[in-house]
Amino acid sequence: MLFYLFFYNIENKSKRREKMRNSKKIRIATAGSHGTGKTFLAKKLARRLGINYIHDIVRKEAVPKGFEINENTPLEVQLWLVMRQWELERTTPPGWVADKCLFDYLIYGEIALKDAKAKKVIRDVVLKNAKYDYVVWVPIEFPMEKDGVRSEKENFRKEVERRYKNLLKKLGVKLILVSGSKKARVEQALRRIH
């Protein structure tokens, strides 16, 4: 019996190590409307999994450059956002958790842009390059923290969520659904990822 337990423990340790090695290669994206808690979730998941964190390019890069970020974001900024997100996802060594994902810019572009050709370019880039092992859906469940950057219009926020869910459903993207407090969402996502 002792002999069996010894090898059972070695086998389980080996499986756990293999699982950790594999988790180091995963690509996880958070998805949802603005002001839902994606940043908190992405940072905590990256820390707990011991993998890279891809920051929110809107707050960390676009806003400091003075780019307009709202329901009227101009074409040039939308294109820059898509390509910068693509660059980070492509050049950050796996594994990583992305605070936002390429799908975000497809949705916001669909809403903000009038030019059909530009929308098609964004759509083509996103659909060709959005490759994730897990997409964690972060719903609107509490009031948005006002930061002076993102649109505070609740109807716009809800419209983004509605269109986003429809797009992901249409594309057949399998989602990890989380809800509740910010901490509860982290635990729910971790259970589904491991």
C-alpha positions as CSV (number, residue, x, y, z in Angstrom):
1,M,0.0,0.0,0.0
2,L,2.8,2.4,0.9
3,F,4.5,1.6,-2.4
4,Y,1.3,2.5,-4.3
5,L,0.8,5.8,-2.4
6,F,4.4,6.7,-3.1
7,F,4.0,6.3,-6.9
8,Y,0.5,7.8,-6.9
9,N,1.9,11.0,-5.3
10,I,4.8,11.1,-7.8
11,E,2.3,10.6,-10.7
12,N,0.0,13.4,-9.4
13,K,3.0,15.7,-8.9
14,S,4.0,15.0,-12.4
15,K,0.5,15.7,-13.7
16,R,0.4,19.0,-11.7
17,R,3.8,20.1,-13.1
18,E,2.6,19.3,-16.6
19,K,-0.6,21.2,-16.1
20,M,1.4,24.2,-14.8
21,R,3.8,24.0,-17.8
22,N,0.8,24.0,-20.2
23,S,-0.9,26.9,-18.3
24,K,2.3,28.9,-18.9
25,K,1.5,28.8,-22.7
26,I,-2.1,29.8,-22.6
27,R,-3.6,32.9,-24.1
28,I,-6.5,34.3,-22.0
29,A,-8.6,37.4,-23.0
30,T,-11.1,39.3,-20.9
31,A,-14.2,40.5,-22.8
32,G,-17.1,42.8,-22.0
33,S,-18.2,46.4,-22.1
34,H,-16.2,49.2,-20.5
35,G,-16.2,49.6,-16.7
36,T,-17.1,46.0,-15.9
37,G,-13.9,45.0,-13.9
38,K,-11.8,43.5,-16.7
39,T,-8.6,45.2,-15.5
40,F,-8.9,43.8,-12.0
41,L,-9.7,40.4,-13.3
42,A,-6.9,40.3,-15.8
43,K,-4.3,41.5,-13.4
44,K,-5.3,39.0,-10.7
45,L,-5.5,36.1,-13.1
46,A,-2.1,36.8,-14.5
47,R,-0.6,37.1,-11.0
48,R,-2.3,33.9,-9.7
49,L,-1.3,31.9,-12.8
50,G,2.2,33.3,-12.9
51,I,1.9,34.5,-16.5
52,N,2.3,37.8,-18.4
53,Y,-0.3,40.6,-18.2
54,I,-1.1,42.6,-21.4
55,H,-2.2,46.0,-20.1
56,D,-5.2,48.0,-21.2
57,I,-3.9,50.0,-24.1
58,V,-6.7,52.6,-23.9
59,R,-5.7,53.8,-20.5
60,K,-2.0,53.1,-20.6
61,E,-1.2,54.3,-24.1
62,A,-4.0,56.0,-26.0
63,V,-5.2,58.4,-23.3
64,P,-1.7,59.7,-22.6
65,K,-1.3,60.3,-26.3
66,G,-4.4,62.5,-26.2
67,F,-6.5,60.2,-28.3
68,E,-10.3,60.6,-28.2
69,I,-11.8,57.5,-26.6
70,N,-15.6,57.3,-26.5
71,E,-18.5,56.6,-28.8
72,N,-17.0,59.0,-31.3
73,T,-13.5,57.6,-31.5
74,P,-12.1,58.5,-34.9
75,L,-11.0,56.0,-37.6
76,E,-7.3,56.7,-37.1
77,V,-7.5,55.9,-33.4
78,Q,-9.6,52.8,-34.0
79,L,-7.0,51.5,-36.5
80,W,-4.2,52.3,-34.1
81,L,-6.0,50.5,-31.2
82,V,-6.5,47.4,-33.3
83,M,-3.0,47.2,-34.5
84,R,-1.4,48.0,-31.1
85,Q,-3.5,45.2,-29.4
86,W,-2.6,42.8,-32.2
87,E,1.1,43.7,-31.8
88,L,1.0,43.1,-28.0
89,E,-0.8,39.8,-28.4
90,R,1.6,38.7,-31.1
91,T,4.8,39.7,-29.4
92,T,4.1,39.0,-25.7
93,P,5.4,35.5,-25.0
94,P,2.7,33.0,-24.1
95,G,1.1,32.6,-21.6
96,W,-0.6,35.8,-21.0
97,V,-3.9,37.4,-19.9
98,A,-5.0,40.3,-22.0
99,D,-7.0,43.2,-20.4
100,K,-9.3,43.5,-23.4
101,C,-8.9,41.7,-26.6
102,L,-9.2,42.3,-30.4
103,F,-12.9,41.7,-30.2
104,D,-13.3,44.9,-28.2
105,Y,-12.0,47.0,-31.1
106,L,-14.3,45.3,-33.6
107,I,-17.4,46.1,-31.4
108,Y,-16.4,49.7,-30.7
109,G,-15.4,50.3,-34.3
110,E,-18.8,48.9,-35.5
111,I,-20.5,51.5,-33.3
112,A,-18.3,54.5,-33.8
113,L,-17.3,54.3,-37.4
114,K,-19.4,55.3,-40.4
115,D,-17.0,54.1,-43.1
116,A,-18.0,50.6,-44.3
117,K,-14.6,49.9,-45.8
118,A,-12.8,50.8,-42.6
119,K,-15.2,48.5,-40.6
120,K,-14.4,45.7,-43.0
121,V,-10.7,46.1,-42.6
122,I,-11.0,46.1,-38.8
123,R,-13.3,43.1,-39.0
124,D,-10.9,41.1,-41.2
125,V,-7.9,41.9,-39.0
126,V,-9.7,40.9,-35.9
127,L,-11.3,37.7,-37.2
128,K,-8.0,36.5,-38.7
129,N,-5.9,37.2,-35.5
130,A,-8.2,36.8,-32.5
131,K,-6.8,33.5,-31.2
132,Y,-7.5,32.8,-27.5
133,D,-7.5,29.6,-25.4
134,Y,-10.0,31.2,-23.0
135,V,-12.2,34.2,-23.2
136,V,-13.6,35.3,-19.9
137,W,-16.9,37.2,-20.2
138,V,-17.2,40.1,-17.7
139,P,-20.8,41.3,-17.5
140,I,-22.2,44.7,-16.4
141,E,-23.2,44.0,-12.8
142,F,-22.4,47.2,-10.9
143,P,-22.0,51.0,-11.6
144,M,-19.0,52.0,-13.6
145,E,-16.2,53.8,-11.9
146,K,-16.0,57.2,-13.5
147,D,-12.5,58.0,-14.7
148,G,-13.0,60.9,-17.1
149,V,-11.8,58.8,-20.0
150,R,-14.5,56.3,-21.0
151,S,-18.0,57.2,-21.9
152,E,-20.2,57.4,-18.8
153,K,-23.5,56.9,-20.8
154,E,-25.1,53.8,-19.4
155,N,-27.1,53.2,-22.6
156,F,-23.9,53.2,-24.7
157,R,-22.3,50.8,-22.2
158,K,-25.3,48.4,-22.4
159,E,-25.4,48.7,-26.2
160,V,-21.7,47.7,-26.3
161,E,-22.5,44.7,-24.1
162,R,-25.5,43.6,-26.2
163,R,-23.5,43.8,-29.5
164,Y,-20.5,42.1,-28.0
165,K,-22.5,39.1,-26.7
166,N,-24.2,38.8,-30.1
167,L,-20.9,38.9,-31.9
168,L,-19.3,36.2,-29.7
169,K,-22.4,34.0,-30.0
170,K,-22.4,34.4,-33.8
171,L,-18.7,33.5,-34.0
172,G,-19.2,30.5,-31.7
173,V,-16.6,31.8,-29.1
174,K,-16.7,29.6,-26.0
175,L,-16.8,31.8,-23.0
176,I,-16.0,31.4,-19.3
177,L,-18.9,33.2,-17.7
178,V,-18.1,34.9,-14.4
179,S,-20.4,36.9,-12.0
180,G,-20.6,38.4,-8.5
181,S,-17.9,40.3,-6.7
182,K,-14.5,41.0,-8.3
183,K,-12.8,38.4,-6.1
184,A,-15.5,35.8,-6.8
185,R,-15.0,36.3,-10.5
186,V,-11.3,35.6,-10.2
187,E,-12.0,32.3,-8.4
188,Q,-14.6,31.3,-10.9
189,A,-12.3,31.9,-13.8
190,L,-9.4,30.0,-12.2
191,R,-11.6,27.0,-11.6
192,R,-12.6,26.9,-15.3
193,I,-9.0,27.5,-16.5
194,H,-7.5,24.7,-14.4
